[in-house]
């Protein structure tokens, strides 16, 4: 009950900032639109949050500018005959109050198609072979501005790879208004090839906010270290892909606010590369309050320095105090492991190691009325990098000493995961797919003796996000996991289900396969040691179609899971589900989530009574 009251007041506190009294009320209407929904067009107007507080003259001016943005939206999809008219209405409630209405009348017209592409190279320059079958704008398909941009970047990359770093490309779109087709004329000016001379680096501290006239101070980064990261040898052609990759890898370290990479021609025909970076403040201190389903309410604080010795060495300390968990940790990280030597990996390789001392009291899955107390010394190392802009790899080695209820165990586990992310927004996706396969293996030791056998497991998660109609969005997640070998219950429980991120309104990891046995007159619950599970989660997400309420979302959810064991004759499988409603509030980088499951027993059609333990609160979307 206390937890629910705290959650309720947190939602009330945040909602105080959701709405301000509107000085000049307004509304917007669209007619004639079929390509884009009213919500999409309203969102594309991109009016500021304080629009209702502005004077009416400024409101009208901004809305006329927004009209041009709508025209550009239609043009980007090939509707070059689209005609958009804006009418402004004033509706008076009294002599002192009125509401402005912005009415958009849209005639969309036909969509143009891409007919052909004609490429020419400036006279006297080398013409490189371009695979026209690779070009999206050469396939007589519907006009798409993004496809044209991709084609131009592809053409430019061919020339840059051969050392033509300063290649310029411009193009014209010729419209045939009778046939409704677009013909592209692309002109390439490669300029000259660039040969490598020397690399010269400079680093600067951030500009002083209190004294902008002060000269920029030299940064912490060791310039000789920066120079050593450059891999193109002298007197060779500068590959444009390596040129861009070098800059991108430095950016991915998140140590710099600006990176300037230029070349300058010398009298001998070679070019020096000049690297100039402006650093972020390398030290940071953070603190926060939070709610975590397993550990309750708590707070954390951390200190971090990201550029020790000027060569990207990062050290940190972390303190975590919650109702059921206390932890202190020391960390080391290198955001550019191996420097830039591994050129076949397109992104920076980040290594992070964390040594932590942990104490927690938790409820074991099978015995909700008992407490499991554990002291741990944990060393966890992670390596992460991107195989492309959409695919990321993670490798984790977790080794720990555990003292649990006076049992002392050494535990070792290694896990690999790939994330294939093809969504429009990593943190709050509206469309796309995310695919995450995982493989892991582990072993347990007591002294020098192995406990049980080595175990392996695999897991697969697929999330699908899609718009349905207007502001209604759909989201479906499917997961499955299997232990290939028998493990200790302490390891196997990672596949037990229940909780805010699996099946809502059920206690964390309370859904498992098991059986009961009697020993010395006591009934024991034996939980699965080679678990297998299937899980489906579905959500309908309705965004409130109002500018002042755009941070709010209403959600219907359905969660279902089935947990089994390899030995199905002995361990009884368990299947559970829940259906309910929830609300979301997007506040800065957080998504406050409150869900209530009104149905858990699907063997009966009768309604179920209200219970506080059916509420689920979290600080992110369920998936």
Long-range contacts (C-beta under 8 A, 24 or more apart in sequence): 1-612, 3-296, 3-297, 3-617, 4-612, 4-615, 6-291, 6-297, 7-291, 7-594, 7-615, 7-617, 10-592, 11-583, 11-585, 11-592, 11-594, 14-585, 14-587, 14-592, 15-585, 17-587, 18-548, 18-549, 18-551, 18-552, 18-585, 19-548, 19-549, 20-52, 20-53, 22-52, 22-53, 22-548, 23-52, 23-53, 23-54, 24-52, 24-53, 24-54, 24-55, 24-56, 24-59, 24-100, 25-52, 25-98, 25-99, 25-100, 26-51, 26-52, 26-59, 26-99, 26-100, 26-101, 26-102, 27-99, 27-100, 27-101, 27-102, 28-101, 28-102, 28-103, 28-104, 29-101, 29-102, 29-103, 29-104, 30-104, 30-106, 31-103, 31-104, 31-105, 31-106, 32-105, 32-106, 32-107, 32-108, 33-104, 33-106, 33-108, 34-108, 35-74, 35-77, 35-79, 35-108, 36-73, 37-469, 37-470, 37-471, 38-470, 38-545, 39-470, 39-471, 39-543, 39-545, 41-70, 41-73, 41-104, 42-545, 42-547, 43-550, 44-69, 44-70, 44-73, 45-69, 45-70, 47-547, 49-547, 51-547, 52-548, 56-100, 59-100, 60-88, 60-100, 63-88, 63-102, 67-104, 70-104, 70-106, 74-108, 75-145, 76-145, 76-146, 77-111, 77-143, 77-144, 77-145, 78-111, 78-112, 78-113, 78-142, 78-143, 78-144, 78-145, 78-182, 79-108, 79-109, 79-110, 79-111, 79-112, 80-109, 80-112, 80-175, 80-177, 80-182, 81-107, 81-108, 81-109, 81-110, 81-177, 81-180, 82-106, 82-107, 82-108, 82-109, 83-107, 83-109, 110-180, 111-142, 111-143, 111-180, 112-142, 112-143, 112-175, 112-180, 112-181, 112-182, 113-140, 113-141, 113-142, 113-143, 113-180, 113-181, 113-182, 114-138, 114-139, 114-140, 114-141, 114-142, 114-143, 114-144, 114-147, 114-148, 114-181, 114-182, 114-184, 115-140, 115-176, 115-179, 115-181, 115-182, 115-183, 116-140, 116-183, 116-184, 117-151, 117-183, 117-184, 117-186, 118-183, 118-184, 118-185, 118-186, 119-155, 119-186, 119-188, 120-185, 120-186, 120-187, 120-188, 121-187, 121-188, 121-189, 121-190, 122-187, 122-188, 122-189, 122-190, 125-188, 125-189, 125-190, 125-191, 126-190, 128-158, 128-159, 128-162, 128-190, 130-155, 130-158, 137-184, 143-182, 148-184, 152-186, 155-186, 155-188, 157-240, 157-241, 159-188, 159-190, 159-240, 160-239, 160-240, 160-241, 160-243, 160-244, 161-239, 161-240, 161-241, 162-193, 162-237, 163-193, 163-194, 163-195, 163-237, 163-238, 163-239, 163-240, 164-190, 164-191, 164-192, 164-193, 164-194, 164-240, 165-194, 165-238, 165-240, 165-243, 165-263, 166-191, 166-192, 166-194, 167-191, 193-237, 194-237, 194-238, 194-263, 194-271, 195-235, 195-236, 195-237, 195-238, 195-269, 195-270, 195-271, 196-232, 196-233, 196-234, 196-235, 196-236, 196-237, 196-238, 196-270, 196-271, 196-273, 197-234, 197-266, 197-270, 197-271, 197-272, 197-273, 198-234, 198-272, 198-273, 199-227, 199-230, 199-272, 199-273, 199-275, 200-227, 200-272, 200-273, 200-274, 200-275, 201-226, 201-227, 201-274, 201-275, 201-276, 201-277, 202-274, 202-275, 202-276, 202-277, 203-276, 203-277, 203-278, 203-279, 204-276, 204-277, 204-278, 204-279, 205-278, 205-279, 206-257, 206-278, 206-279, 206-280, 206-281, 207-278, 216-278, 219-277, 219-278, 219-279, 220-279, 220-282, 220-307, 220-310, 221-255, 221-277, 221-279, 221-307, 221-310, 221-311, 221-312, 222-309, 222-310, 222-311, 225-310, 225-311, 225-312, 226-275, 226-277, 227-275, 228-339, 229-336, 229-339, 229-340, 230-273, 230-275, 230-340, 231-340, 231-341, 231-343, 234-270, 235-270, 238-263, 238-271, 238-273, 242-343, 245-340, 245-343, 245-346, 246-340, 248-346, 248-347, 249-336, 249-340, 249-347, 249-348, 250-277, 250-336, 250-348, 252-335, 252-347, 252-348, 253-312, 253-335, 253-336, 253-348, 254-280, 254-306, 254-335, 255-279, 255-280, 255-282, 255-306, 255-307, 255-312, 255-335, 256-280, 279-307, 280-306, 282-306, 282-307, 290-322, 290-619, 291-617, 291-618, 291-619, 292-322, 293-499, 293-500, 293-501, 293-508, 293-616, 293-618, 294-324, 294-325, 294-362, 294-499, 294-508, 295-322, 295-323, 295-324, 295-325, 295-360, 295-362, 296-322, 296-323, 296-324, 297-322, 297-323, 298-322, 298-323, 298-325, 304-331, 306-335, 312-336, 318-354, 318-356, 324-360, 324-361, 324-362, 325-358, 325-359, 325-360, 325-361, 326-358, 326-359, 326-360, 327-356, 327-357, 327-358, 327-359, 327-360, 328-356, 328-357, 329-354, 329-355, 329-356, 329-357, 330-354, 330-355, 330-356, 331-355, 337-383, 345-385, 345-386, 345-387, 346-386, 346-387, 346-388, 347-385, 347-386, 348-385, 349-383, 349-384, 349-385, 350-382, 350-383, 350-384, 350-385, 351-381, 351-382, 351-383, 352-381, 352-382, 352-384, 353-379, 353-380, 353-381, 353-382, 354-378, 354-379, 354-380, 354-381, 355-379, 356-380, 363-507, 363-508, 365-493, 365-496, 365-509, 365-510, 365-512, 365-527, 366-512, 366-514, 366-525, 366-527, 367-525, 368-507, 368-510, 372-404, 372-405, 373-404, 373-405, 374-402, 374-403, 374-404, 374-405, 375-402, 375-403, 375-404, 376-400, 376-401, 376-402, 376-403, 377-401, 387-418, 390-420, 390-421, 390-422, 391-418, 391-419, 391-420, 391-421, 392-418, 392-419, 392-421, 393-417, 393-418, 394-418, 394-419, 402-490, 404-490, 408-446, 409-444, 409-445, 409-446, 409-451, 409-490, 410-444, 410-445, 410-446, 411-442, 411-443, 411-444, 411-445, 411-490, 411-491, 412-442, 412-443, 412-444, 412-445, 413-440, 413-441, 413-442, 413-443, 413-491, 414-440, 414-441, 414-442, 415-439, 415-440, 415-441, 416-440, 423-465, 427-589, 427-591, 428-586, 428-591, 428-621, 429-463, 429-465, 429-475, 430-465, 430-467, 430-473, 431-465, 431-466, 431-467, 432-465, 433-462, 433-463, 433-464, 433-465, 434-461, 434-462, 434-463, 434-465, 435-461, 435-462, 435-463, 436-460, 436-461, 436-462, 442-487, 442-491, 444-488, 444-491, 451-488, 452-486, 452-487, 452-488, 453-485, 453-486, 454-485, 455-483, 455-484, 455-485, 455-486, 455-487, 455-491, 456-483, 456-484, 456-485, 457-481, 457-482, 457-483, 457-484, 457-487, 457-494, 457-495, 458-482, 458-484, 459-495, 463-623, 468-540, 470-545, 471-542, 471-543, 471-544, 471-545, 472-540, 472-541, 472-542, 472-543, 473-540, 473-541, 473-542, 473-543, 474-538, 474-539, 474-540, 474-541, 475-538, 475-539, 475-541, 475-623, 476-536, 476-537, 476-538, 476-539, 477-535, 477-536, 477-537, 477-538, 477-622, 477-623, 478-535, 478-536, 478-537, 479-533, 479-534, 479-535, 479-536, 479-537, 480-532, 480-533, 480-534, 480-535, 481-531, 481-532, 481-533, 482-531, 482-532, 483-529, 483-530, 483-531, 483-532, 483-566, 484-530, 485-530, 486-529, 486-530, 486-566, 487-529, 487-530, 488-529, 489-527, 489-529, 492-527, 492-528, 492-529, 492-530, 492-531, 493-527, 495-531, 495-532, 495-533, 495-563, 496-527, 496-528, 496-531, 496-533, 496-563, 497-533, 497-535, 497-561, 497-563, 497-576, 498-561, 498-576, 500-593, 500-595, 500-616, 500-617, 500-618, 500-622, 501-618, 501-622, 501-623, 502-535, 502-537, 502-559, 502-561, 503-535, 503-559, 503-560, 503-561, 503-576, 503-577, 503-578, 504-557, 504-559, 504-578, 504-580, 504-595, 504-597, 504-616, 504-622, 505-578, 505-580, 505-595, 505-596, 505-597, 505-600, 505-613, 505-614, 505-615, 505-616, 506-576, 506-578, 506-600, 511-561, 511-563, 511-574, 511-576, 512-563, 512-574, 513-563, 513-564, 513-565, 513-571, 513-572, 513-573, 513-574, 514-571, 514-572, 514-574, 515-570, 515-571, 515-572, 526-571, 528-563, 528-564, 528-565, 528-571, 529-565, 530-565, 530-566, 530-567, 531-563, 531-564, 531-565, 532-563, 532-564, 532-565, 532-566, 533-561, 533-562, 533-563, 533-564, 534-561, 534-562, 535-559, 535-560, 535-561, 535-562, 536-560, 536-561, 537-622, 537-623, 539-622, 539-623, 541-584, 551-585, 551-586, 551-587, 552-583, 552-584, 552-585, 552-586, 553-583, 553-584, 553-585, 553-586, 554-581, 554-582, 554-583, 554-584, 555-581, 555-582, 555-583, 555-584, 555-595, 556-580, 556-581, 556-582, 557-581, 557-582, 557-595, 557-622, 576-600, 577-602, 580-614, 582-616, 584-621, 590-619, 590-620, 591-619, 591-620, 591-621, 592-617, 592-619, 593-617, 593-618, 593-619, 593-620, 593-621, 593-622, 595-622
